[in-house]
């Protein structure tokens, strides 16, 4: 095979590979959020559902709702801290006081926490941004006190 044919084949391969790589990256990025939500739904069903209910509505006077609350829709770091460290304070949401303690879930992997929080922030009528594994890892590494 002469150099011109080899060069042409190499150029065609690079062109094909770069197009394939761009398409794969695009599909992964687009479906990553959907995949995270699907994984988060499983974590929610196994760990969170018993207290926060299937509809995210919580239990009156005990477990707060996860629907349209600043705890869920607001500061990502504070929400991650609640999952990692638990929550032991009474909280008032929309004039209703909730007083049941939430146990820490620091045993969950960073990806599981990111997935379940992304699921919660995008479910139950919520329309908040996703939480990444990197964000969870950063909060866990900082080992900060629970959010108030």
N, CA and C of each residue as an Amber inpcrd file, in Angstrom:
protein
   444
   0.8540000  -1.1690000   0.0000000   0.0000000   0.0000000   0.0000000
   0.9010000   1.2330000   0.0000000   0.5850000   2.1850000  -0.9030000
   1.4510000   3.3570000  -0.9490000   1.0230000   4.4010000   0.0790000
   1.8430000   5.3920000   0.2710000   1.6550000   6.3870000   1.3220000
   0.3820000   7.2010000   1.0890000   0.0440000   7.5220000  -0.1510000
  -1.1600000   8.3150000  -0.4150000  -2.4100000   7.5570000   0.0150000
  -2.4820000   6.2720000  -0.3250000  -3.6530000   5.4730000   0.0530000
  -3.7210000   5.3180000   1.5760000  -2.5760000   5.1020000   2.1920000
  -2.5270000   4.9690000   3.6490000  -2.9840000   6.2630000   4.3280000
  -2.5180000   7.3890000   3.8170000  -2.8980000   8.6900000   4.3580000
  -4.3920000   8.9380000   4.2020000  -4.9380000   8.5700000   3.0440000
  -6.3600000   8.7450000   2.8060000  -7.1860000   7.8690000   3.7480000
  -6.7710000   6.6160000   3.9160000  -7.4680000   5.7250000   4.8360000
  -7.4040000   6.2500000   6.2740000  -6.2460000   6.7270000   6.6650000
  -6.0860000   7.2800000   8.0150000  -6.9790000   8.4990000   8.2090000
  -7.0490000   9.3530000   7.2060000  -7.8780000  10.5480000   7.2850000
  -9.3700000  10.1640000   7.3770000  -9.8000000   9.1960000   6.5800000
 -11.1840000   8.7330000   6.6350000 -11.5110000   8.1200000   7.9910000
 -10.5850000   7.3310000   8.5370000 -10.7900000   6.7370000   9.8520000
 -10.9430000   7.8180000  10.9200000 -10.0630000   8.8100000  10.8850000
 -10.1310000   9.8920000  11.8750000 -11.4420000  10.6580000  11.7520000
 -11.8780000  10.9180000  10.5270000 -13.1290000  11.6180000  10.3010000
 -14.2950000  10.8050000  10.8560000 -14.3270000   9.5090000  10.5530000
 -15.3910000   8.6250000  11.0300000 -15.3760000   8.5320000  12.5480000
 -14.1910000   8.3430000  13.1300000 -14.0690000   8.1950000  14.5850000
 -14.5060000   9.4590000  15.3100000 -14.0990000  10.6310000  14.8050000
 -14.4710000  11.8740000  15.4870000 -15.9780000  12.0860000  15.4230000
 -16.6100000  11.7410000  14.3260000 -18.0720000  11.8400000  14.2280000
 -18.7550000  10.8690000  15.1630000 -18.2490000   9.6490000  15.2380000
 -18.8170000   8.6420000  16.1280000 -18.6530000   9.0620000  17.5860000
 -17.4720000   9.5700000  17.9250000 -17.2000000  10.0090000  19.2900000
 -18.1280000  11.1670000  19.6800000 -18.3070000  12.1260000  18.7840000
 -19.1810000  13.2590000  19.0780000 -20.6160000  12.7910000  19.2730000
 -21.0780000  11.8620000  18.4610000 -22.4420000  11.3530000  18.5900000
 -22.6130000  10.5870000  19.8950000 -21.6320000   9.7630000  20.2590000
 -21.6960000   9.0060000  21.5060000 -21.7150000   9.9410000  22.6980000
 -20.8570000  10.9620000  22.6760000 -20.8080000  11.9210000  23.7680000
 -22.1370000  12.6620000  23.8890000 -22.7140000  13.0420000  22.7610000
 -23.9900000  13.7460000  22.7650000 -25.0830000  12.8630000  23.3750000
 -25.1540000  11.6090000  22.9830000 -26.1690000  10.7060000  23.5030000
 -25.9800000  10.4480000  24.9880000 -24.7490000  10.3040000  25.4400000
 -24.4760000  10.0530000  26.8480000 -24.8810000  11.2540000  27.6880000
 -24.5260000  12.4480000  27.2310000 -24.8640000  13.6540000  27.9680000
 -26.3760000  13.8170000  28.0490000 -27.0500000  13.6070000  26.9410000
 -28.4980000  13.7940000  26.8930000 -29.2220000  12.7790000  27.7750000
 -28.7820000  11.5250000  27.7320000 -29.4870000  10.4940000  28.4800000
 -28.9790000  10.3630000  29.9170000 -27.8590000  11.0120000  30.2450000
 -27.3130000  10.9010000  31.5900000 -28.2920000  11.3210000  32.6570000
 -29.0170000  12.3940000  32.4140000 -29.9880000  12.8640000  33.3900000
 -31.1220000  11.8580000  33.5440000 -31.5870000  11.3070000  32.4330000
 -32.6570000  10.3080000  32.4860000 -32.1760000   9.0550000  33.2190000
 -30.9400000   8.6630000  32.9900000 -30.3850000   7.4930000  33.6650000
 -30.2430000   7.7550000  35.1600000 -29.8070000   8.9550000  35.5070000
 -29.6700000   9.3190000  36.9160000 -31.0290000   9.3110000  37.6090000
 -32.0310000   9.8320000  36.9480000 -33.3800000   9.8480000  37.5130000
 -33.8990000   8.4280000  37.7130000 -33.6590000   7.5680000  36.7420000
 -34.1100000   6.1710000  36.8520000 -33.4260000   5.4610000  38.0190000
 -32.1170000   5.6680000  38.1620000 -31.3960000   5.0650000  39.2920000
 -31.8680000   5.6640000  40.6130000 -32.1030000   6.9770000  40.6210000
 -32.5590000   7.6640000  41.8220000 -33.9280000   7.1900000  42.2720000
 -34.7700000   6.8610000  41.3170000 -36.1100000   6.3560000  41.6470000
 -36.0120000   5.0410000  42.4160000 -35.0460000   4.2160000  42.0510000
 -34.8320000   2.9360000  42.7440000 -34.3470000   3.1910000  44.1750000
 -33.3900000   4.0990000  44.3340000 -32.9000000   4.4330000  45.6760000
 -34.0490000   5.0030000  46.5060000 -34.8280000   5.8810000  45.9170000
 -35.9620000   6.4820000  46.6320000 -36.9270000   5.3900000  47.1000000
 -37.2550000   4.4700000  46.2300000 -38.1990000   3.3940000  46.5770000
 -37.6700000   2.5320000  47.7150000 -36.3720000   2.2960000  47.7440000
 -35.7720000   1.4280000  48.7610000 -35.4990000   2.1270000  50.0860000
 -35.2680000   3.4400000  50.0750000 -34.8140000   4.1160000  51.2910000
 -35.7350000   5.2530000  51.7380000 -36.2410000   6.0280000  50.8230000
 -36.9430000   7.2600000  51.1840000 -38.4580000   7.1210000  51.2380000
 -38.9990000   6.2430000  50.4510000 -40.4400000   6.1200000  50.2810000
 -41.1880000   5.8640000  51.5850000 -40.6370000   5.0730000  52.4630000
 -41.3240000   4.7330000  53.7160000 -41.6610000   5.9740000  54.5390000
 -40.8260000   6.9740000  54.5010000 -41.0660000   8.1950000  55.2820000
 -41.6870000   9.3200000  54.4470000 -41.2510000   9.4620000  53.2170000
 -41.6870000  10.5940000  52.4010000 -42.8080000  10.2450000  51.4300000
 -43.2340000   8.9940000  51.4230000 -44.3760000   8.4940000  50.6520000
 -44.1020000   8.4680000  49.1380000 -44.9070000   7.6810000  48.4510000
 -44.7370000   7.4780000  47.0110000 -44.8970000   8.7740000  46.2200000
 -45.7380000   9.6780000  46.7200000 -45.9670000  10.9330000  46.0070000
 -45.0750000  12.0680000  46.5090000 -44.1520000  11.7710000  47.4390000
 -43.2630000  12.7910000  47.9880000 -43.9630000  13.7230000  48.9590000
 -45.1920000  13.3940000  49.3500000 -45.9790000  14.2780000  50.2010000
 -45.6560000  14.2190000  51.6810000 -44.8250000  13.2660000  52.1070000
 -44.4670000  13.1590000  53.5160000 -45.6180000  12.6670000  54.3680000
 -45.4620000  12.7820000  55.6800000 -46.4870000  12.3750000  56.6400000
 -46.7470000  13.5700000  57.5440000 -47.9890000  13.9790000  57.6390000
 -48.3620000  15.1630000  58.4050000 -47.7620000  15.1270000  59.8130000
 -47.1520000  16.2450000  60.1950000 -46.5270000  16.4740000  61.4980000
 -45.3050000  15.5850000  61.7720000 -44.9440000  14.7280000  60.8720000
 -43.7820000  13.8500000  61.0920000 -42.6950000  14.0710000  60.0450000
 -42.9320000  13.6020000  58.8390000 -41.9160000  13.6260000  57.7770000
 -42.2880000  14.6640000  56.7280000 -41.4100000  15.6330000  56.5080000
 -41.7580000  16.7340000  55.6100000 -41.9470000  16.2890000  54.1560000
 -42.7550000  17.0550000  53.4300000 -42.9390000  16.7630000  52.0140000
 -41.6940000  17.1420000  51.2230000 -41.5570000  16.5350000  50.0810000
 -40.4440000  16.8340000  49.1790000 -40.9370000  17.5870000  47.9500000
 -42.1530000  18.0930000  48.0360000 -42.7740000  18.7810000  46.9190000
 -42.7170000  20.2850000  47.1200000 -42.0990000  20.9680000  46.1790000
 -42.0880000  22.4310000  46.1420000 -41.6290000  23.0670000  47.4530000
 -40.5800000  22.5350000  48.0680000 -40.0470000  23.1190000  49.2980000
 -38.6600000  23.6880000  49.0380000 -38.2860000  24.6920000  49.8120000
 -36.9540000  25.2770000  49.6410000 -35.8630000  24.2710000  50.0020000
 -36.1730000  23.3280000  50.8800000 -35.1780000  22.3090000  51.2170000
 -34.7930000  21.4980000  49.9910000 -35.7490000  21.2180000  49.1520000
 -35.5030000  20.4140000  47.9550000 -35.0530000  21.2780000  46.7870000
 -35.7110000  22.3820000  46.5770000 -35.4600000  23.2090000  45.3990000
 -34.3140000  24.1970000  45.5850000 -33.9280000  24.4410000  46.8190000
 -32.9200000  25.4560000  47.1090000 -31.4920000  24.9610000  47.0060000
 -30.7120000  25.3500000  47.9700000 -29.2740000  25.1090000  48.0050000
 -28.9360000  23.6220000  47.9230000 -28.1880000  23.2570000  46.8980000
 -27.8110000  21.8540000  46.7020000 -26.9460000  21.3290000  47.8480000
 -26.0010000  22.1380000  48.2890000 -25.0990000  21.7120000  49.3510000
 -25.8710000  21.3870000  50.6190000 -26.8240000  22.2410000  50.9860000
 -27.6270000  22.0030000  52.1850000 -28.4070000  20.6960000  52.0670000
 -28.9450000  20.4220000  50.8850000 -29.7060000  19.1950000  50.6720000
 -28.8030000  17.9640000  50.7660000 -27.6360000  18.0490000  50.2010000
 -26.6730000  16.9330000  50.2840000 -26.2900000  16.6890000  51.7430000
 -26.0780000  17.7680000  52.5100000 -25.7350000  17.6390000  53.9280000
 -26.8350000  16.9320000  54.7070000 -28.0870000  17.2280000  54.3730000
 -29.2000000  16.5800000  55.0630000 -29.1490000  15.0710000  54.8450000
 -28.8840000  14.6560000  53.6200000 -28.8160000  13.2130000  53.3340000
 -27.6150000  12.5930000  54.0360000 -26.4750000  13.2400000  53.9790000
 -25.2610000  12.6870000  54.5820000 -25.3070000  12.6650000  56.1120000
 -25.8190000  13.7570000  56.7150000 -25.7480000  13.9210000  58.1670000
 -27.0570000  13.6740000  58.8960000 -28.1400000  13.5410000  58.1690000
 -29.4420000  13.4230000  58.7980000 -29.9630000  14.7980000  59.1800000
 -31.1130000  14.8090000  59.8470000 -31.7420000  16.0740000  60.2180000
 -32.4940000  15.8510000  61.5150000 -32.1610000  16.6400000  62.5410000
 -32.7210000  16.4010000  63.8750000 -33.4510000  17.6070000  64.4340000
 -33.9930000  18.4470000  63.5920000 -34.6720000  19.6480000  64.0560000
 -36.1130000  19.6460000  63.5610000 -36.9720000  20.3330000  64.3080000
 -38.3180000  20.5770000  63.7940000 -38.1850000  21.5420000  62.6240000
 -39.0040000  21.3280000  61.6290000 -38.9680000  22.2020000  60.4730000
 -40.4050000  22.6070000  60.1270000 -40.5840000  23.8850000  59.8240000
 -41.9040000  24.3650000  59.4280000 -41.9280000  24.5900000  57.9320000
 -42.8960000  23.9840000  57.2830000 -43.0690000  24.1270000  55.8440000
 -44.5350000  24.4470000  55.5870000 -44.7730000  25.5950000  54.9550000
 -46.1340000  26.0300000  54.6260000 -47.0620000  25.9910000  55.8370000
 -46.5670000  26.4650000  56.9930000 -47.3850000  26.5370000  58.1920000
 -47.5500000  25.2200000  58.9390000 -46.9430000  24.1600000  58.4720000
 -47.0430000  22.8380000  59.0940000 -45.6840000  22.4770000  59.7040000
 -45.6690000  22.0060000  60.9410000 -44.4190000  21.6290000  61.5940000
 -44.2100000  20.1220000  61.4850000 -42.9900000  19.7560000  61.1160000
 -42.5970000  18.3440000  60.9860000 -41.4870000  18.0830000  61.9890000
 -41.6070000  16.9960000  62.7590000 -40.6840000  16.8100000  63.8700000
 -39.9810000  15.4550000  63.9020000 -40.1520000  14.6230000  62.9360000
 -39.4920000  13.3250000  62.9440000 -38.0450000  13.4690000  62.4840000
 -37.1110000  12.8710000  63.2140000 -35.7080000  12.9220000  62.8200000
 -35.4670000  12.0990000  61.5610000 -34.5540000  12.5930000  60.7390000
 -34.1160000  11.8240000  59.5730000 -32.7450000  11.2630000  59.8880000
 -32.5900000   9.9700000  59.7320000 -31.2970000   9.3440000  59.9930000
 -30.3150000   9.6790000  58.8740000 -29.0340000   9.7220000  59.1940000
 -28.0300000   9.9640000  58.1530000 -28.0010000   8.7920000  57.1670000
 -27.6850000   9.1130000  55.9430000 -27.5280000   8.0840000  54.9150000
 -26.1400000   8.1770000  54.2860000 -25.1450000   8.3920000  55.1500000
 -23.7680000   8.5020000  54.6670000 -23.2350000   7.1720000  54.1490000
 -23.9890000   6.0870000  54.3950000 -23.5920000   4.7810000  53.8730000
 -23.8380000   4.6700000  52.3700000 -24.6680000   5.5550000  51.8210000
 -24.9020000   5.5430000  50.3800000 -23.6670000   6.0410000  49.6440000
 -23.4510000   5.5270000  48.4620000 -22.3370000   5.9840000  47.6230000
 -22.6780000   7.3670000  47.0670000 -21.6500000   8.1040000  46.6970000
 -21.8410000   9.4480000  46.1600000 -22.8090000   9.4450000  44.9760000
 -22.6570000   8.4670000  44.0820000 -23.5310000   8.4010000  42.9110000
 -24.9810000   8.1340000  43.3130000 -25.1930000   7.2960000  44.3130000
 -26.5600000   7.0200000  44.7730000 -27.2100000   8.2820000  45.3420000
 -26.4600000   9.0540000  46.1060000 -26.9940000  10.2920000  46.6750000
 -27.3010000  11.2840000  45.5590000 -26.3840000  11.4190000  44.6220000
 -26.6210000  12.3210000  43.4900000 -27.8640000  11.8960000  42.7200000
 -28.0000000  10.6100000  42.4780000 -29.1440000  10.1060000  41.7130000
 -30.4630000  10.3260000  42.4430000 -30.5120000   9.9920000  43.7370000
 -31.7850000  10.1260000  44.4560000 -32.1630000  11.5970000  44.6090000
 -31.1900000  12.4560000  44.8370000 -31.5070000  13.8740000  44.9620000
 -31.9080000  14.4760000  43.6140000 -31.2880000  14.0240000  42.5450000
 -31.7120000  14.4550000  41.2100000 -33.1410000  14.0000000  40.9480000
 -33.4410000  12.7550000  41.3050000 -34.8080000  12.2400000  41.1490000
 -35.8070000  13.1010000  41.9120000 -35.5110000  13.4020000  43.1650000
 -36.4250000  14.1820000  43.9930000 -36.5630000  15.6010000  43.4420000
 -35.4710000  16.2040000  43.0090000 -35.5100000  17.5850000  42.5010000
 -36.1910000  17.7040000  41.1460000 -36.4110000  16.5720000  40.4860000
 -37.0700000  16.5900000  39.1810000 -38.3980000  15.8230000  39.1880000
 -38.8680000  15.4060000  40.3510000 -40.1170000  14.6530000  40.4660000
 -41.0880000  15.3930000  41.3750000 -42.2800000  14.8610000  41.4940000
 -43.2930000  15.4040000  42.4050000 -43.6490000  16.8500000  42.0720000
 -43.5490000  17.2130000  40.8170000 -43.8290000  18.5860000  40.4010000
 -42.6500000  19.5280000  40.5570000 -41.5230000  19.0300000  41.0560000
 -40.3190000  19.8480000  41.2200000 -39.6200000  20.0110000  39.8750000
 -39.0070000  21.1580000  39.6930000 -38.2740000  21.4240000  38.4600000
 -36.9420000  22.0870000  38.7920000 -36.1220000  21.4010000  39.5520000
 -34.8170000  21.9410000  39.9440000 -33.7140000  21.2000000  39.2010000
 -32.5310000  21.7320000  39.2460000 -31.3950000  21.1510000  38.5490000
 -30.9110000  19.8530000  39.1820000 -30.2050000  19.1030000  38.3860000
 -29.6230000  17.8320000  38.8240000 -28.5030000  18.0820000  39.8280000
 -28.1850000  17.0500000  40.5760000 -27.0400000  17.0650000  41.4780000
 -26.0600000  16.0150000  40.9770000 -24.8070000  16.4000000  40.8810000
 -23.8030000  15.4870000  40.3350000 -23.0610000  14.7440000  41.4470000
 -22.4450000  13.6540000  41.0530000 -21.6280000  12.8830000  41.9760000
 -20.4660000  13.7350000  42.4900000 -19.9250000  14.5880000  41.6420000
 -18.8190000  15.4640000  42.0360000 -19.2570000  16.4160000  43.1480000
 -20.4730000  16.9390000  43.0470000 -20.9830000  17.8370000  44.0900000
 -21.1230000  17.0870000  45.4180000 -21.6240000  15.8710000  45.3730000
 -21.7690000  15.0710000  46.5940000 -20.3970000  14.7660000  47.1750000
 -19.4730000  14.3600000  46.3190000 -18.1130000  14.0230000  46.7610000
 -17.4620000  15.2230000  47.4550000 -17.6630000  16.4110000  46.9100000
 -17.0790000  17.6260000  47.4820000 -17.6650000  17.9070000  48.8660000
 -18.9750000  17.7760000  49.0190000 -19.6170000  18.0230000  50.3180000
 -19.1690000  16.9730000  51.3250000 -19.1200000  15.7170000  50.8970000
 -18.6870000  14.6430000  51.8110000 -17.2530000  14.8960000  52.2600000
 -16.3850000  15.2910000  51.3600000 -14.9670000  15.5180000  51.6830000
 -14.7920000  16.6920000  52.6570000 -15.6600000  17.6750000  52.5380000
 -15.5650000  18.8480000  53.4160000 -15.9570000  18.4880000  54.8470000
 -16.7150000  17.3950000  54.9980000 -17.1210000  16.8980000  56.3140000
 -17.6450000  18.0220000  57.2050000 -18.5920000  18.7510000  56.6530000
 -19.1410000  19.9090000  57.3700000 -20.3300000  19.4870000  58.2230000
 -20.6740000  20.3450000  59.1580000 -21.8030000  20.0770000  60.0710000
 -23.1080000  20.0850000  59.2910000 -24.1200000  19.4360000  59.8310000
 -25.4280000  19.3920000  59.1530000 -25.9900000  20.7660000  58.8960000
 -26.7320000  20.8890000  57.8110000 -27.3930000  22.1480000  57.4740000
 -28.5090000  22.4480000  58.4560000 -28.7310000  23.7050000  58.6840000
 -29.8230000  24.1070000  59.5840000 -30.8700000  24.8490000  58.8140000
